[in-house]
Amino acid sequence: MRVILPKLKNQLLAMLMLLFVVQANAQTPRKADVIRLRDESKLEVYIQEVDDQVVKYKKISDPEGPLFSVKKSEIASILYGNGEEETFEATLEVQNYYSPTKPVPAAKPQEPRPAARKPVNGPVKPSVQFAEDVRNSSPDHLRSMYTYYKTRSKGGMVMGIAGTSVGVIVAAIGTGIVASAIDDNGNYKSYQDELRARKGAYMMLGGFAGAITFGTVGFVKGGKNGAKASRIRRELIRRGEPLTISIRPSFSPAQRAGSLTLALNF
């Protein structure tokens, strides 16, 4: 490609520097909140809501994933990401009294609650925490998680392919505009051609930036969510559980008979 005039080069350099500064500021991560439980364990999370009974949060390993909750009665204190700390007094859950004329129903036996693991030498890695959640989840919950991550994986791949394709097309159009505005000696044919070349240069810059940004974000999201969906699928297969259970009714006009088909999809 012919060399563009120094004035246009300076404009392109300034726009590139501004783009990198904006992306660097936009990617500054939010500081995690720390929930200290009464069993002396800690949860590093992003708190979404605090109401009268529970605290709702999302995991730092998956800030756009499902919402979890923990009872306030199990929390000793919360250290928010902005430095503020909130403590909770211990509360005793008292069973309801029954009328003397009615027999007291027998209490159902409760399964022993597994002891919470204490973090050793720092917080647990997100990949290790996700693997533990998969092992401890019920089959129905695993199917719901599989559908969630599979859908997000497909969406990420579509975003990556579409963003890259559109960005490359826009950059190619801009390149053609700049090339057509310059003669064989590398000079502009007219002042109108110089203005047209500037617009083409903006299109080149925006197209390449969009292709890199949206393509990278989309493919990374698609890969991460696809890996999580595959991990859940392997766990369901290991347990001998189907991913989906469906009942399909059918009717045969020739035989005048109906039937139900049970389908188990792994």
N, C-alpha and C positions, 0 to 999 in steps of 0.2 A: 504494500500500500504506500502511496506517496506521502511524504511528510506534510503534516498540517501546520499552518502558521503558528508561531509561538503564542499568540494571544489565545488561540483555541486550546493549545496544549495546557496553558495555565488554568483555564476554566475546567478542563477535564480533571486535572490534578486536584483542584480545590474540591470538586464534587466527590471524588473518590475519598479524600480525607474526611469530609463531612459524613459520608456514608459509613465509614468504618467507626467513627466516633459515636454515631447514633446506634449502630448495632452493638457496640461494646457497652453502652449505657443500658440498652434494652435487655441485655442478657445478664445483668447483675442479679444473682439469685436472692430470694428472700431468705432471711435468717430463720432457722427452725425454732419452734417452740418446744420446751421440755416439760413433759408431764411426769411428776414423781408420784408413784403409787405407794400405798401403805405397806406393800410387801417389799419395799426398798428397791424395786425395779424402776427403770426410766423408759419413757417413750419419746423419741425425737420425731416430731410430727409438724404438720401445718394445721393449726386449729382453725376451723371454719365457723363454729357456732357454740355458744355456751348458754344453756338454758337452766331451768330450775332443777332438773334431774340428771342430765347427762351432758357430756362434752363431746361434740362431734369434730372429727378431724380427718385429714388425709395423710397418707404416708409420704415421707420425703422421697422415697424411691419411686413413687408414682403419684405426683401432685395432681394429675388430671384423672386419676382412677376413682374407684368407688369410695363412698363415705363410710367411715367407721365411727363407733361411739364407745364411751366408757362412762360408768356411773360416777357421779360426784362422790358417793360414799366410799369409793375405792381410791380416791385421789387425796394425796397429802398436800401437794402444792403444784403450781404451774409457774414456770419461768418463761415469759413471753419473749419473742425474738427482739422486741424493742428494749429489753432490759427490765421491764416491770415484772414483779413477782406477786402471786396471789396464793394465799394459804387457805386450807379448808379444815374446819374442825371435824373431828371424828363424830359420826352419828351412829346411834344404835337402832337397828331396825327391829321394832317390837311387833310381835304377832298380834292379830286382832283377837279381842275377847269374844267368846261365844256365849249365847244365852244359856243359863243353868238348866232350862227345860229341854235343851237340845243336846244330843251327844256330840262330843268333840270328835270330828273326823280324824282318822289316823293319818299321820304325816307320811307323805310319800318318801321312800328312801332316796337320798340324793347321791349321785355319783361323786366320787372323790375328785376334787378339782386339782388339776396338775399344777405343780409349783411353778411359778414364773421364773424364767431363766434370768439371771443377773448378767449384765454385760461385762465381759472380761476384756480388760485392756482397751476400753473405748467402745463406741457404739457398734452394733451389729451391722455388717455389710448389707446393702439392699438386696443383693442376689440371694444371700443366705436367709434373710428374713422372708423373702418371697417363697423360697423353697419350703420353709417351715410352715408358712400359711397354707400352702398347697397340701402338704402332708396332713395338716390338722383340720382341713375343711371337709364338710359333708359332700357326698356325691352331687346333691342338688345344687349346692353352692358352687361346686367346681364347674358344673354345666353352665351356670349363669356367668361365671368368670370367663369361661372359654368363649361363650358367645360375645361377651363384651370386648375381650382383647382381639378376637378374630375380626370383629367389625372395625375396630380402630386400626388394625393392621392393614386391612383393605383400603380404608380411607387414607392412610398415610401413603401407601403406594400410589393411589390415584393422584394425590396431591403432588407427589414427587414427579411423576411422569408428566402431568399437565403443566406444572410450574416450569420444569425444564424445557418442555417443548415450546411453550408460549414464549419464554425468555429467549430461546435460541432464534425463533422466527423473528421476533422484534429486533434483536441484535443484527440479524442478517439484513433486514430491511434498512436499518440505519446505516449499515456498512455500504450497501448499494447506493444510498442517497449521497453519502460523503464521496464515494468514488466517482459518481456521475457529475459532481460539482467541481471537480478538479481536472485541469487539462493535462496534457502529456508532460508539461514542465513542472507540475506540482503546484500551480497557481490557480486561483479561483478565476472562473471565466467572467464573472460579473459580481456586483454587490448582492444581487438576489441569490446567486449561487452560494455566496458566503453565508448568508442567512439560512439557506436550505441545508448547507453542510453542518451548521451548528445544531439544527433540529435533528439531523441524522446522527450526530455525535451523542446527543442526549438519548436518543433511542438506543444506540449501541450500549451506552453505559447502563441505562435502565434495564435493557434486556439481559445483559450478562449478570447484573446484580440480582435480578429477579430469578433467573435460572439457578444461580448458585444458592441463593437464600431458600427459596421454596423447594427446590430439588433436594437440597441437603436435609432440611427439616422434615420433609415428607418421607424420604427414604429411611432416615434414622428412626422416625416414629413407627413406620411400617415394620422395620426389622426388629425393633425392641418388642413391640406388641405381638408380632408373629412368633418370636422366641418364647414369650410367656404363654401364648396359646398352645404351642407345641409341648411345653413342659406340663401344662394341665392335661392335655390329651394323653400323654404318656402315663400320667398318674392314674387317669380313669381306666386305661387299658390294663395297667398293672393290677388294679383292684377288680378287673373283670366287669366294670360298669360301662353301659353304653352312654354315648354322648347325648343322644336324644331318643325318646320313646314316643312313637306315634301310632295311632290306630286309624286305618284307612277303610272306610266303608265302601262297598261296591255292590252292583246289582247287575245280574245277567238277564236281559229281556228274553233270550231264547229259552233259558231254563226256568225263568220266573222265580229266581232264587237270589237272595242277598247273602253277603258274607262280610266278615271283618278281618282285616289283615293287620297283624301286629308287626311293626318295623322297628328294629333296634339299629341305630346308626352309630358306628364308632368313629 
